[in-house]
Amino acid sequence: MTDLATSDAFEVPALDVAAVRGDFPILARQIHGRPLVYLDNAATSQTPRQVIEAFDDYYGRCNANIHRGLHTLADEATAAFEGTRETVRTFLGAAESREIVFTRGTTEAINLVANAWGRANLEPGDEVLVSRLEHHSNIVPWQLLARELGFTIKVIPVDERGVLDLEAYRALFTERTRLVAANHVSNAFGTVNPVREMATVAHDHGALILVDGAQAVPHQAVDVRRIDADFYAFSGHKVYGPTGVGVLYGKAELLEAMPPWQGGGEMIATVSFEHDTTFAAIPHKFEAGTPAIAEVIALGVALDWVGRIGIDAISAWEARLLEHASRRVSRIEGLRILGTAPDKAGVLSFVVDGAHAQDIGLLIDQLGVAIRTGHHCAQPLLHHFGVEATCRASFAAYNTLEEVDIFADALERVIGMVR
Ligand SMILES: *Cc1c(COP(=O)(O)O)cnc(C)c1O
């Protein structure tokens, strides 16, 4: 591969795609006799060998349970684990590493906020604003809790481009609005939401904002303090890290005031049958039980890898891939792109007249191209646009312009076959 991203107007350093690809063993795979073209990065990104090797290193060298041990292995494992907390803090621009809670993923991070903050703060008649663009994991936890506690969920509408309607957003606030739940980047359409402005509006009305950053962290620089997010969540496996680990950032004073969610080891100060059990300080109060130690350490390695490539370089490169892909597929007759926001990241969603998304997905896989078809865990959004399913190509640092062409050619062929 010879693609080399050139610097753009913002003087972003170029990204050496060939070198990036060299870090990903899986990209050498053949699928049905053709080179793999992996364009399902919004579902999960591939893993560089440095992250794969982190597992070998951990289990082969310093596997031990953390925090409680006094022996050398436990010390080393604890240092690596807590070192990752500091890596994540820097990566998100958080003020303190105790504001970083490790979870199993974005889904668990949001459920943590719903169950710990939500249960303690939401009452009948209160209102939670949830955007139309949300992933099911930022809808269903609020619905489950609303059923129990009797608060109201109001939906922030989107326009025909898939852009959040900020006027309508402002108008939704009342004195009962307690929380806004919105993603930073939509996994279904790629829309980048103005979360900083949204946070300001929420705070002006005395409400908090929870930002689902699962789809933002892999694609652009994130600064939780600049956004002034109260909570921010992301998953390791979408940012070149492993599955089974994610992060909840929360402002220290909020986390401190929240009751624990799950009980068990690691999260206590003292346990007694005679006196009140007392809890550990944050973040440990929210990390009951033995965490995914190897996964957390490997997530740190993944974020270091992103840092070495440069998130701004990745952002600029993916913008080129998205632009090229959008231009190529929009020439196809009867193809409609869903999500045409001026500010988009990483995702190209589309439907084709007379061709089922499922058929396209199955046939294009025969040509070595991996895309996603379906509702992308965003049924309320797709229904709003009158579709049950779309095809979605999504990009990562290792994709090339040549791969985009292979994908577009394959798509044309496949559509010709099914129509
Ligand atoms: C993937 C995704 C989630 C869920 O992440 P998990 O890793 O499955 O917990 C939530 N929100 C968005 C925007 C996503 O893309």
The ligand as an SDF file (V2000), in Angstrom:
LIG
                    3D

 15 15  0  0  0  0  0  0  0  0999 V2000
  -20.5450    0.6950   20.5290 C   0  0  0  0  0  0  0  0  0  0  0  0
  -21.2730    1.8200   21.1190 C   0  0  0  0  0  0  0  0  0  0  0  0
  -21.8410    1.7200   22.3900 C   0  0  0  0  0  0  0  0  0  0  0  0
  -21.7920    0.4610   23.2060 C   0  0  0  0  0  0  0  0  0  0  0  0
  -20.4850    0.0950   23.4840 O   0  0  0  0  0  0  0  0  0  0  0  0
  -20.1540   -1.3160   24.1480 P   0  0  0  0  0  0  0  0  0  0  0  0
  -18.7040   -1.4760   23.9280 O   0  0  0  0  0  0  0  0  0  0  0  0
  -20.9800   -2.3370   23.4010 O   0  0  0  0  0  0  0  0  0  0  0  0
  -20.5390   -1.2250   25.5860 O   0  0  0  0  0  0  0  0  0  0  0  0
  -22.4960    2.8230   22.8820 C   0  0  0  0  0  0  0  0  0  0  0  0
  -22.5730    3.9580   22.1840 N   0  0  0  0  0  0  0  0  0  0  0  0
  -22.0350    4.1090   20.9690 C   0  0  0  0  0  0  0  0  0  0  0  0
  -22.1390    5.4110   20.2650 C   0  0  0  0  0  0  0  0  0  0  0  0
  -21.3570    3.0380   20.3980 C   0  0  0  0  0  0  0  0  0  0  0  0
  -20.8270    3.1700   19.1780 O   0  0  0  0  0  0  0  0  0  0  0  0
  1  2  1  0
  2  3  1  0
  2 14  2  0
  3  4  1  0
  3 10  2  0
  4  5  1  0
  5  6  1  0
  6  7  2  0
  6  8  1  0
  6  9  1  0
 10 11  1  0
 11 12  2  0
 12 13  1  0
 12 14  1  0
 14 15  1  0
M  END
$$$$
